[in-house]
Amino acid sequence: MTALRRLSLRAADVRMRKDIETAHGKHQGRPLYFLELEGDVISRAEVIGLDQPPSGDPQLSAVIETLRSKILPTIVQRSIAPRIALSAEGIHPSFNADPASSFACHAIEALLLDHWSQESGISLITRLSRGEPQIVQGRTWLSDIQVQPILGPQDRVRAKVDPFNILDRAQALRNSFPDTTEITLDANASLTGLRDKELEGIMKPLEELGNISLEQPLARQDLVGHAELRAKYELPIYLDETLSSIGVLRSVARYGSADGVLLKPARMGGALTTAQALDECRKLGLAAGLGGMFEGSLGRCVNQALAHHPAVSLASDIGAASEYLLGDPFYALGKPGLEGD
């Protein structure tokens, strides 16, 4: 539990190393928001979100407004009441009522977990990995924007695609990397609505290239459609935007909609819920990894801690934020936003 003395929301503008085109918009730069809590120690956490998010996710502005108008004032008011202290465990059930609240809860929870970790001397890795820390010796590299590293045998290359460029992009990447390197094509649901013949004209050539996987080809709610793709074609299917709760995760396993899931902590409502979802993946025998949202260094730390959970078997988005952002925004904190004493 945490006693609160001061709570601030701060902002910094950062640029991408390269512009990136996705199925839901073009990303050139972005504001990054941070929460800062002063209690017995000072802790910080990032507010995750995008200005042009995938369908179903809230805009970053909506997440900030939820924090400003609903969650932060309530937390400040609670902290004034006698014998009431803040805990990360109480955030998710109190506020997680809609997508913007879910993303906002993730930020508050991460802030309190950072505070708890500093006070207890126990690392976030130890807590989120259930005391069994291990990590896949591989990671994902987003070919569109990240500085190219030397790839290891378990690393996975990802690329944003749409129906118009998917085959050309897949061929170019397959020509650029060894056959042993898995290439994941992230469609952000852009193959939704294609006729069977059109899908076949994409899926069959991808099968022939070898070691290609698809991430979120269809709409997030289309569990049956994803299951049918898996049954008809040999390409592994990973789901991303679909995963917003443990209940949905169980449905994915029940329908056989995915070969693996890529969990994003903000979409799940926080790191603690994501760790519980990973516990569930372990029970279900479902391959799992962590997905990213162009976080700054603080947000990326949460992914890196969760990647040590023993259920994580897929290469995850855990590379340094400086690979796709110009500079480390943590050291460029800007103007104060909302403050409470």
N, C-alpha and C positions, 0 to 999 in steps of 0.2 A: 504494500500500500504506500501511496505517495502523498505527502503533505505539500500543497501548492502554495508558492509565494508569488510567482509571476508567470504569466503565460503570454507568449507573443507569436504572431504570424508574420513571417518575413518573406520577401520576394527577391528574385534575381532573374534577369534575362540572359539566356545563353543561346549560342548558335550551334547548329549541327555542323559537323565537319564537312558533310556534303548534303545537299538537298535530297530528300527521299520521297519517292512517289509510292503511295499505297492505294489499295482499292477504295479507301475512304478519304483520301486527300493527300496534299503535298506538305511535307514537314521541312521547314527551313531553319527554324529556331523556335524557342519556346520559353515561356516563363516557368521558373521552378519556385515552388513555395516550400517553406520550412516552418515547422513549429519549434518553439524553444520554451522549455519549462525550467523554471528555477525553483528548486526546493532545497533539500540538503545538498544536492549536486545539481549541475546544469546538464540537461539532456536535450537532444534535438532529433527530429524525424522529418522526413520529406512527405509532402502531400502529392500522391500519385494521380496522374490524369493527363489527358491530351486535349488540345484545342479542337482537333478533328478526330474524334475517337471512332472505333468501329461501332456499327449499329448495336444498340443495346447498352453501351457504356455511356456514362455521363460525361458531358464536357467538363474540362477542368474548372471553368468559371462556376458551374453548378456545384461542384465539390467545395470550392472556396466559399460560396454563398451559404451552403449548408453548415459549414464550420462556423462562419461568422454569425449567422442568424439563429442557429439552433444549438449546435453541440458545444461550442466554446462558452457561450454565456451560461449554459446549464452546468457545465463542469465547474466554472468559476463559482456559481451560486452554491453548488454542492460542497465545494471545498470550504466555504465560509461556515457551513452548518457544523455544530459541535459533533465530535466523534464520527464524522464522515470523512473517510480518506479515499483516494482514487486507487483503483487497481485495474490492470489490463484486462483481467477476466470479466469485469463488469461492463466494459465498453460495448462489446458486440451485441449482447441481448438488449441493452438499453436503447440503442440508437439505430440499429441496422434494419431500416424499414423499406428502403428503396436503393437503387444503384448509387446515387450521389451520397447517401448516408453510408453505404457500404464502403465506398472509397474513403470517405471522411473518417470512418471508424478505424480503418487500417492505419491512418496517420496518427490518430490519438493513441491507439494501441501500441504502435511502434515507439512513440514518444515515451509511454509509460514502461515499456519493456526495456528501453535504453536506460531509463532511470533505475529500474529494478536491478538491471545487470550491474550498473556502477555501484549501487548500494550493497548488493549481495556478494559481489566479487565472482559471480557465476556467469560465464559467457552465454550469449544468446545461442551460440552453436550447441552448447551442452543442453540447454533447455529445449530447443526446438527439435533436436535429434533424439530426444527421449533417452539421453545418456549413452547413446550408441553411435557416436559420430563416425561417419564414413562418407566418402565422396567419390563420385564417378570421375575417373581420370580423363575427362573430356569436357568440352563446352561447345556452345554454338557460336558461330561467326556469321553475322549478317552481312552478306556480300555487298549489299547496296550502299553501305555507309561506313562500316567499321574498317579501321586500319588492318590490313591483312596480317595475321600472325603466322608463325610456322605451325602448321596443323599437325596434331598428333593423331594416332590411329583411332581414338574414340571421339574426336571432334566431329561436329556436324555443321555443314554449311547451310545457311538459310537464305532465301531470296523472296522478296515480295513479288507476286505475279497476279495477272488477271487473264481472262480468256483469250485476249488478243496477243499477249506476249509469252504465255506460259511455255510453249514448245520451243521457241527460240531461246528463251532464257535457260531452260533446262538443258538444251543441247550445248549452249556455250559453257555452262558451268560443268557439265559432264566432261567436256573437252579439256577443261582447265584443271581438273582435280583427278587424283587416282581413283580407280574403280572402287577401292576400299573405303573411300570417303562418302558418307551418306549425304545426299543433297535433299533438303526439305523445302518444298515450294509452298509458301504461305499465301493462300488464295483469299484470306479474309472474307470467306463466303461468296466470292465473286462468281463461282460456277453455279450458283443457285439459278434455277429457271432454264438451264440449258436442256435441250431435248436429248433423248437417249443417244441418238446418232452423233450429236455434237459432243456429248460426254465421251462416247467411245472414241471419237476422233482425237481426243486429248489423252485419254487414259491408256489406250493401246500403245501409242508411240512412247509414252513415259515408261511403261512396263519394259519396252525393248531397250531403253537406255540403261537400265539396271541401277540398283541401289538408290532409287528415288522414292521419297515419301511425300505425302500431301498433308498440309496443315489446314484445317477448317475449310474444306472445299465448299460446303453447303451452309445454309442458314443455321444459326446456333440452335434453334429449336427442332431441327429436322433429324431426330435420332434415327428414325426409320430409314430415311434417305442415305444417311452415312452407313448404316448397317448393310443396306443393299449394295452400296459401292464396294464395301469390304468383301461381300460375298461374290461379287462379279469379277473383281480385278485383284491383281496380286500386290498392288501398291499399299504399303502401310498407311493408315489414316491416323493422324493425331488431331485431337480436338483441343481448342483453346478458348474461343469466345463462348462456347457452350457452357463451360464450367463456372458456375456462380454459387453453388452450394453443395453440401455433401449429399443431399437428396438427389440432385441432378447427376452427380457422380455415380450414385448407385443405379440410376436409370440408364446411364451410358453403358455400365457393365451388364445390366439385365438385357438390353437390346443388342448388345454386341456391336456398338456403334463406333468403337475406336480400338486401335492397337495400342494406343497410349494417350495420356492426357498431359497437357502443359498448363499447370496451375499458375495463376497470377494472384498473389496475395491480396492486392487491393480489390479485385473482383470478388474474391472469396470473403471479404470483410475483415481481413487481418491475418497476421502470421499464425496466431494460435489456431484459428479455424483451418488454415491451410495445413498446419501440422496434423490436425485431426483428420483432414481429408487424405493426407499421405498415409496415416495409420489405416484408413479405410482402403486405400489402394493396395496396401500390403495384404490385407485380409482377402481382397478380391482378386489378387494376382494380376493387377493392372499396372502396366508400365507407366511411370510418371516422371515428369521433369518440371522445372520452373521456367515460366515465360516472363519476358521483360516488357516494359512500356517506355523505353528511352528515359529511364530514371537517371537522376543525378547520383552522386556517390553514396549519399545516405540511403536512398531507396534501394540501390543495388546491394547494399550490405545486408538487407533483410533477405533478398534472394540467395545471397551467398551463404547465409546461416542456414536457411531452409534446405539448401542443396546438400547439407550433411545428413539429412534424414535418411535412415536406412532403406526407405521405400523408393528413393530417387534412383532410377536406373537409366534414365535418358540424359544425354548431354543437355545442360541447361543454360539459360541466359545469365551468366555470372561474370562476364568479362567486365573490365573496368569501364566506368562511364566515360573516361577520357578517350576511349576508342571511338566514340561517336559524337561526343560533345567537345566543343572547343574550350579547354580549360576545365578546372574543377569548380563547379558552381558553389560548393560548400564554402569556399574561401571568398565568395563574392556576394555575401548576403547583403541585401539592399534595405530598403526602407521598412520600418516597422508597420505592421498592419493593425490587427486587433490586439489589445493588451488588457490583461486583467490582474489585479493584485488581490 
